[in-house]
Amino acid sequence: IVKQLGEQLVPDEVTALLELIKNSYDADSSYVSIEINTNGEYIKENVFYPTQKGFIVVEDDGFGMDEKTIMKSWLLISYSNKRNQNGPKEKTPDGRTPLGEKGLGRLSTQRLANICEIFTTKYNEKGTHIGFNWKDFEKEEALSDVIIKYESFDSKKKNGTTLLLTDLNNSEVWQGKNLEKFKGQILQVISPYKENRPFEVYLKVNGQTIELDKFNEGLSDLAISNFTFNIKNNILSISGRTRLVKFLGNDLDTKENYHNFVESDNGKKLYEYLQSKISDLKKSENPYFINFERKFDIDKDIKLEIANGEKANPGEFFGIINEFSYKQEQLKDEDSIKDIFGKFENYKDFAQAQIGIKIYRNGFAVLPYGISENDNSNKDWLGLSSSQTKTTFYDLRPDNVIGYISIDEGRNYELKDKTDRSGLISNPYSRNFFTLVHFVKDQVNLYQRSIRRNYNDFISTYKVQNNGIKTVNQAFKELKETKAKTEEVKDDFKKSKSLVSNAIKALDNTSNIVKNDPLFITNLEKETAKRIDSLTEELKTI
């Protein structure tokens, strides 16, 4: 039963590791350090199960546990002091709302390894060391018959916990190509945004440090469009910024239009035109060109479900959506690409590996939103690809956006995970949450269409006003047309020359017949022959 619980509630190694990190967060830690070593032997502490090849160590500086807490809480599988079915969970001493659920942390150790040892210390108390083998639970009929090794020790730390896992299961998960896969997964389930991550997470696998902060402000600053939104006091605020190069098209004509009618005055006339058409549009500071901000009253402007006689408010939350370009011409003036990524291709690869809009609860991803290995419907849970094909090319596109929505266990306690961590439980609060997020997406797309449509109108209007100015492309077209006409004239000339040559031969033959037979020709025929000779000479000069 214990094994089945672990397999059902903790489906994979990434989920298991995430639950252990959440346990450290719930213990008010300022950090959690994880080391995974598939070949080495742990030698930092005196252990109950020595000479085990490979280990996982999870260490934090949280408030720790004493013997009573371990026996009552950690070793009692059905117990969880974090539960509160009727409202928000009780906060920790430092004011955090616990993230862990239903004792998944202890079951996660079973997913990762067979042997589990804990070294833990409450503030200024003696340390407690326990150890057991999960395989023993399969041998004994009663859980109470499983032997748990125990001892107290003098801790070098004032407080904190070190979890040691040995006799690893599936050690190949942390090796070779699987390691690269794991790195990509862990970078997605732990927020790479410092402002959205509540404490430090350090991770090392087989001596290689995985930098969670590699996705930094440098990449965000390269976005060609940036949108932020938040809900506070029942008001939804949406703002956005757009770079001028957003209007650079793909084909030769649209690029020429941009270079000749927009880039030439750094967008001055374009801004004046757009501002006259879109009332809430404002000039933005570099590197952005324009910006807007719109506010909506949730009670009046958005239709939400009712629960218990009132609108089921999911609670306050905020988010960011960044739109990226993979066209080098649009980012040619960005020195930070070389400084941060080395070359454009590295920037492109890194950005494309992070695509998707994720939901983070206190810095930890709510699976599977925006995260998927095989199912693109999870990565594109907002349906961006659908709006792209059914409405307009100018909408947000799933392959070009990176962002997140930040929710909080305390403020958004009605947004609950499914037991298997495969999404949010469907209820009026979660459905209203998704309604609000889709509303944000729709408003952003309306803005995108509006500025693009008005840009196209501006180009058409400005080209008419300046019809004497030829773009390079227009000049090139005229040259091609002139060349084509010249070729046609050359062909006609060749045909005419051939016809004239044939006519000359025919006339010569006629004239020779008359000259070679003078006895039988009349005076009229002689006169005609002279005229033929004269005409022949004129044709020869042509």
C-alpha positions in Angstrom: 0.0 0.0 0.0 2.8 2.4 0.9 4.6 1.7 -2.4 1.3 2.2 -4.4 0.7 5.5 -2.6 4.2 6.7 -3.6 3.8 5.7 -7.2 0.3 7.2 -7.6 0.9 10.5 -5.7 4.5 11.1 -6.9 4.6 10.2 -10.6 8.2 11.0 -11.4 11.6 12.1 -10.1 11.1 15.8 -10.8 7.8 15.9 -8.9 9.5 14.1 -6.0 12.4 16.5 -5.9 10.0 19.4 -6.1 8.0 18.1 -3.0 11.3 17.9 -1.0 12.1 21.5 -2.0 8.6 22.6 -0.8 9.2 20.8 2.5 12.3 23.1 3.0 10.2 26.1 2.1 7.5 25.1 4.6 10.3 24.9 7.3 11.0 28.6 6.9 14.4 27.9 5.3 16.3 30.8 3.6 17.7 28.2 1.1 17.7 24.6 0.1 20.7 22.9 -1.3 20.4 19.7 -3.4 23.3 17.5 -4.4 22.8 14.4 -6.6 25.8 12.0 -7.1 25.1 8.8 -8.9 28.6 7.2 -8.3 30.1 8.6 -5.1 29.7 7.7 -1.4 28.4 10.1 1.2 31.0 10.6 3.9 30.1 13.9 5.6 28.1 12.2 8.5 28.1 8.9 10.3 25.4 7.0 8.6 23.3 3.9 9.5 23.7 2.4 6.0 27.4 3.0 4.8 29.1 2.0 1.5 26.1 2.8 -0.6 26.9 3.8 -4.2 25.3 7.1 -5.2 23.3 9.6 -3.0 20.9 12.5 -3.0 21.3 15.1 -0.2 18.7 17.8 0.5 19.9 20.3 3.1 18.3 23.4 4.5 18.4 25.8 7.4 14.8 25.5 8.4 13.4 25.2 11.9 14.1 21.5 12.0 12.4 18.6 13.9 12.8 17.0 17.2 12.1 13.3 18.0 8.4 14.0 18.9 7.8 15.7 15.6 9.5 13.0 13.6 7.5 10.2 15.3 4.1 12.0 15.2 4.4 13.8 11.8 7.1 12.6 9.5 6.9 8.9 10.1 3.0 8.9 10.3 2.1 8.6 6.6 -1.6 9.6 7.0 -0.7 12.7 9.0 -0.2 16.3 7.7 -0.2 19.3 9.9 -0.6 21.5 6.8 -4.1 20.5 6.0 -7.1 22.8 6.3 -10.0 21.8 4.2 -12.2 24.9 5.0 -9.9 27.8 4.2 -6.3 28.9 4.0 -3.6 26.8 5.7 -2.2 27.9 9.0 1.0 30.0 8.5 4.5 29.0 9.6 6.3 30.9 12.4 7.8 33.2 9.7 4.5 33.8 8.1 4.7 31.5 5.1 1.7 29.5 3.9 2.8 25.8 3.6 3.0 24.5 0.0 3.4 20.7 0.7 0.4 18.5 0.7 -0.7 15.2 2.3 2.8 14.1 3.4 4.0 13.9 -0.2 7.5 14.8 0.9 8.1 11.5 2.7 6.6 9.5 -0.1 8.8 11.4 -2.5 11.9 9.8 -0.8 10.5 6.4 -1.8 10.3 7.4 -5.4 14.0 8.5 -5.4 15.7 5.9 -3.3 15.3 2.9 -1.0 17.3 4.1 2.0 16.3 7.3 3.8 18.2 9.0 6.6 17.4 12.3 8.3 19.7 14.5 10.3 17.6 17.3 11.8 18.1 19.9 14.6 15.6 22.3 16.2 17.1 25.6 17.4 19.9 25.0 19.9 18.7 21.4 20.7 20.5 18.1 20.2 20.2 16.7 16.7 18.0 13.7 15.8 19.2 11.0 13.3 16.8 8.4 12.0 17.1 5.9 9.2 15.1 3.2 7.5 14.9 1.1 4.3 11.7 1.4 2.2 12.1 -2.2 1.1 11.4 -3.3 4.7 7.8 -2.0 4.3 7.3 -4.6 1.6 8.5 -7.5 3.9 6.5 -6.7 7.1 2.8 -7.2 7.3 2.3 -4.4 9.8 3.9 -1.0 9.5 4.7 -1.0 13.2 7.0 -4.0 12.6 9.3 -2.0 10.4 12.6 -1.2 12.2 13.4 2.5 12.3 17.0 3.2 13.4 17.4 6.2 15.8 20.1 8.1 17.6 20.7 11.6 19.0 23.8 13.6 18.1 25.6 16.9 18.8 24.8 19.0 15.8 27.2 21.6 14.3 24.2 23.5 13.1 21.9 25.6 15.2 18.9 24.4 13.3 18.1 22.8 10.0 17.6 19.4 8.3 19.7 17.2 6.0 17.9 14.5 4.2 20.1 11.7 2.8 18.9 9.2 0.2 21.0 6.3 -0.9 20.6 3.1 -2.9 19.1 5.2 -5.6 16.2 4.2 -7.9 16.6 4.9 -11.6 20.1 6.6 -11.3 20.1 6.8 -15.1 17.7 9.7 -14.7 20.6 11.9 -13.5 23.1 10.8 -16.2 24.0 11.5 -19.9 21.2 12.8 -22.1 18.7 12.2 -19.3 20.5 14.8 -17.2 20.0 17.4 -19.9 16.4 16.5 -20.0 16.2 16.8 -16.2 17.9 20.2 -16.2 15.3 21.5 -18.6 12.5 20.2 -16.5 13.8 21.5 -13.2 14.4 24.9 -14.7 10.7 25.0 -15.6 9.2 23.8 -12.4 11.2 26.2 -10.2 10.7 29.8 -11.1 13.7 31.3 -12.9 12.4 34.8 -11.9 14.1 35.9 -8.7 11.2 38.2 -7.9 8.8 35.2 -8.1 11.0 32.8 -6.1 10.6 33.0 -2.3 14.0 31.5 -1.3 17.3 30.4 -2.8 17.6 27.0 -4.5 21.0 25.5 -5.2 21.3 22.3 -7.3 24.3 20.3 -8.2 24.3 17.0 -10.2 27.4 14.9 -10.5 29.6 17.9 -9.8 27.8 20.2 -12.3 26.0 23.2 -10.9 22.6 24.0 -12.5 22.2 27.8 -12.6 18.5 28.6 -12.0 19.2 32.3 -12.4 20.5 32.0 -16.0 17.1 33.2 -17.2 17.7 36.7 -15.9 16.7 40.2 -16.7 19.0 40.2 -19.7 16.7 37.9 -21.6 13.5 39.7 -20.5 15.0 43.0 -21.7 15.3 41.6 -25.3 11.5 41.1 -25.6 10.0 43.1 -28.5 6.7 43.3 -26.5 6.1 43.2 -22.8 2.8 42.9 -21.0 2.1 42.9 -17.3 -1.2 42.4 -15.5 -2.5 42.2 -11.9 -5.7 42.0 -10.0 -6.0 44.1 -6.8 -9.1 45.3 -5.0 -11.3 43.8 -7.8 -9.6 45.9 -10.5 -7.8 44.2 -13.3 -4.9 46.3 -14.7 -3.3 45.4 -18.0 -0.3 47.4 -19.4 2.0 46.8 -22.4 5.0 48.1 -24.2 6.1 47.6 -27.8 9.4 48.2 -29.6 9.5 50.0 -32.9 11.0 47.0 -34.6 7.8 45.1 -33.9 6.5 46.7 -37.1 9.4 45.3 -39.3 7.8 42.8 -41.6 9.0 39.6 -43.3 8.8 40.3 -47.0 10.8 42.7 -49.0 8.0 45.2 -49.6 7.0 45.6 -45.9 10.7 45.9 -44.9 11.2 48.6 -47.4 8.1 50.4 -46.1 9.4 50.2 -42.6 12.9 51.5 -43.5 11.7 54.4 -45.7 8.6 55.6 -43.9 9.2 54.6 -40.2 12.8 54.1 -39.4 13.9 57.2 -41.2 12.4 59.5 -38.5 12.6 57.0 -35.7 8.8 56.4 -35.8 7.9 60.1 -35.1 5.1 60.3 -37.8 4.0 56.8 -37.0 3.5 57.6 -33.3 1.5 60.7 -34.2 -0.7 58.7 -36.4 -1.2 55.8 -33.9 -1.9 58.2 -31.1 -4.6 59.9 -33.1 -6.3 56.5 -33.6 -5.8 54.8 -30.2 -6.6 57.2 -27.4 -4.8 55.4 -24.5 -1.5 55.0 -26.4 1.5 56.9 -25.1 5.1 57.3 -26.0 7.5 55.0 -24.2 11.1 55.3 -23.1 13.8 53.4 -24.9 14.1 50.6 -25.8 10.3 50.6 -26.2 8.3 52.8 -28.6 4.8 52.9 -27.3 2.8 51.8 -24.2 -0.7 51.5 -22.9 -2.6 50.8 -19.7 -6.2 49.7 -19.3 -8.2 48.9 -16.2 -11.3 46.8 -15.8 -13.8 46.4 -12.9 -14.1 42.7 -12.3 -17.7 43.0 -11.0 -18.9 45.1 -13.9 -16.8 44.2 -16.9 -16.2 40.5 -16.7 -18.8 37.8 -16.3 -17.8 35.3 -13.6 -19.4 32.3 -11.9 -21.3 32.6 -8.7 -20.5 30.5 -5.6 -22.3 30.8 -2.2 -24.4 33.8 -3.4 -21.4 35.9 -4.7 -18.9 35.9 -7.5 -16.3 33.2 -6.9 -13.2 35.5 -6.6 -10.0 33.4 -7.1 -8.0 36.0 -5.2 -5.4 38.6 -6.3 -2.6 37.5 -8.7 -0.3 39.0 -11.2 1.6 38.0 -14.3 4.0 38.9 -17.1 4.0 38.0 -20.8 7.1 38.7 -22.9 7.0 38.4 -26.7 10.3 37.5 -28.4 11.5 37.7 -32.0 13.9 35.2 -33.6 14.7 37.5 -36.5 18.2 38.8 -36.2 17.4 42.0 -38.1 15.0 43.1 -35.3 17.7 42.7 -32.6 20.8 43.7 -34.6 21.5 46.7 -32.3 21.3 44.7 -29.1 24.8 44.4 -27.6 23.5 42.3 -24.7 23.0 39.3 -26.9 26.7 39.0 -27.4 27.5 39.9 -23.8 25.0 37.3 -22.3 24.7 34.6 -24.9 27.8 34.9 -27.0 26.0 34.8 -30.4 22.4 35.2 -31.7 21.9 31.4 -32.2 22.6 30.8 -28.5 20.0 33.4 -27.6 17.5 31.9 -29.9 18.0 28.3 -28.6 17.8 29.4 -25.0 14.6 31.5 -25.5 12.9 28.8 -27.5 13.7 26.3 -24.7 11.8 28.5 -22.2 8.6 29.2 -24.3 5.3 28.9 -22.6 3.2 30.8 -20.0 3.6 29.0 -16.7 1.7 29.2 -13.4 3.9 29.5 -10.3 2.6 29.1 -6.8 5.1 30.8 -4.5 7.8 30.2 -7.0 6.9 26.6 -7.8 5.3 25.5 -11.1 1.7 24.3 -11.0 1.9 21.4 -13.4 1.3 21.0 -16.3 0.5 24.5 -17.4 3.1 25.8 -19.9 5.3 22.6 -19.3 5.1 19.6 -21.5 7.5 17.1 -23.1 5.1 15.6 -25.6 1.7 17.3 -25.3 1.7 20.8 -26.8 -1.8 21.4 -25.4 -0.3 21.7 -22.0 2.4 24.2 -23.2 -0.3 26.2 -25.1 -3.0 25.9 -22.5 -4.1 29.5 -23.3 -5.0 28.4 -26.9 -2.6 31.0 -28.5 -2.2 28.8 -31.7 -6.0 28.6 -32.1 -6.5 32.4 -32.1 -3.5 32.8 -34.5 -5.1 30.6 -37.1 -8.7 31.7 -36.7 -8.3 35.4 -36.4 -5.1 37.1 -37.3 -1.4 36.6 -37.7 -0.7 39.5 -35.3 -2.0 37.8 -32.2 0.4 36.4 -29.6 2.0 33.2 -30.9 2.7 30.2 -28.7 6.3 29.8 -30.0 7.2 33.4 -29.3 6.0 34.1 -25.7 7.6 33.4 -22.4 5.8 34.4 -19.2 4.2 33.4 -15.9 1.2 33.9 -13.7 2.0 34.2 -10.0 -0.4 32.9 -7.4 0.0 32.5 -3.7 -1.0 29.6 -1.4 -2.5 32.1 1.1 -4.3 34.5 -1.2 -5.4 32.0 -3.7 -6.2 29.1 -1.4 -9.3 28.1 -3.4 -7.0 27.2 -6.4 -6.2 23.7 -5.4 -3.9 21.1 -7.1 -5.3 17.8 -8.2 -4.0 14.9 -6.1 -1.6 13.7 -8.8 -0.3 17.2 -9.4 -1.8 17.3 -13.0 -3.5 20.6 -12.8 -6.0 22.6 -10.8 -9.1 21.1 -9.4 -12.1 22.4 -11.4 -14.3 24.5 -9.2 -16.0 28.0 -9.6 -12.8 29.7 -8.3 -10.4 27.9 -10.7 -12.8 28.4 -13.7 -13.0 32.1 -12.9 -9.2 32.3 -12.6 -8.9 30.9 -16.1 -11.7 33.2 -17.4 -9.7 36.2 -16.1 -6.4 35.0 -17.6 -8.1 34.4 -21.0 -9.6 37.9 -20.7 -6.1 39.3 -20.4 -4.9 37.3 -23.4 -7.9 38.6 -25.5 -7.2 42.2 -24.5 -3.5 41.9 -25.4 -4.5 40.4 -28.8 -6.9 43.2 -29.4 -4.1 45.7 -28.8 -1.7 43.8 -31.1 -4.3 43.8 -33.9 -5.2 47.4 -33.4 -1.6 48.8 -33.6 -0.8 46.6 -36.7 -4.0 47.5 -38.5 -3.4 51.2 -37.9 0.2 50.8 -38.9 -0.9 49.3 -42.3 -3.3 52.3 -42.7 -0.4 54.7 -41.9 1.8 53.1 -44.6 -1.0 53.3 -47.2 -1.7 56.9 -46.3 1.9 58.0 -46.2 2.8 56.3 -49.5 0.0 58.2 -51.2 1.1 61.5 -49.7 4.7 60.8 -50.9 4.0 59.1 -54.2 7.0 60.8 -55.8 9.4 59.0 -53.5 10.5 55.6 -54.8 11.7 53.0 -52.5 14.6 50.8 -53.5 12.2 48.0 -54.1 10.0 50.1 -56.3 13.1 51.3 -58.3 14.2 47.7 -58.7 10.8 46.7 -60.0 10.9 49.5 -62.6 14.3 48.4 -63.8 13.1 44.9 -64.2 10.1 46.1 -66.2 12.3 48.3 -68.4 14.6 45.4 -69.0 11.7 43.2 -69.9 10.4 45.7 -72.5 13.9 46.1 -73.9 14.1 42.3 -74.4 10.8 42.4 -76.2 12.0 45.2 -78.6 15.2 43.2 -79.3 13.1 40.1 -80.2 10.9 42.2 -82.5 14.0 43.7 -84.2 15.5 40.3 -84.8 12.2 39.1 -86.4 12.0 42.3 -88.5 15.6 42.0 -89.7 14.9 38.5 -90.8 11.8 39.5 -92.7 13.7 42.4 -94.4 16.6 40.0 -95.4 14.1 37.6 -96.9 12.4 40.4 -98.8 15.7 41.6 -100.3 16.5 38.1 -101.6 13.1 37.9 -103.2 13.4 41.3 -104.8 16.9 40.4 -106.1 15.6 37.3 -107.7 12.7 39.2 -109.4 15.1 41.8 -110.7 17.6 39.2 -112.1 14.8 37.4 -114.0 14.0 40.6 -115.8 17.6 41.5 -116.5 18.6 38.1 -117.7 15.8 37.9 -120.3 15.8 41.3 -122.1 14.3 40.1 -125.4 10.9 39.2 -123.9 10.3 42.1 -121.5 8.2 45.2 -122.0 9.1 48.7 -121.3 6.8 48.7 -118.2 8.5 45.6 -116.8 11.9 47.3 -117.3 10.7 50.3 -115.4 9.4 48.1 -112.6 12.8 46.3 -112.4 14.5 49.7 -111.9 12.1 50.5 -109.1 12.7 47.1 -107.5 16.5 47.7 -107.6 16.0 51.1 -106.0 13.8 49.6 -103.2 16.3 46.9 -102.6 19.1 49.3 -102.0 16.9 51.2 -99.5 16.1 48.0 -97.6 19.8 47.1 -97.5 20.6 50.4 -95.8 18.1 49.5 -93.0 
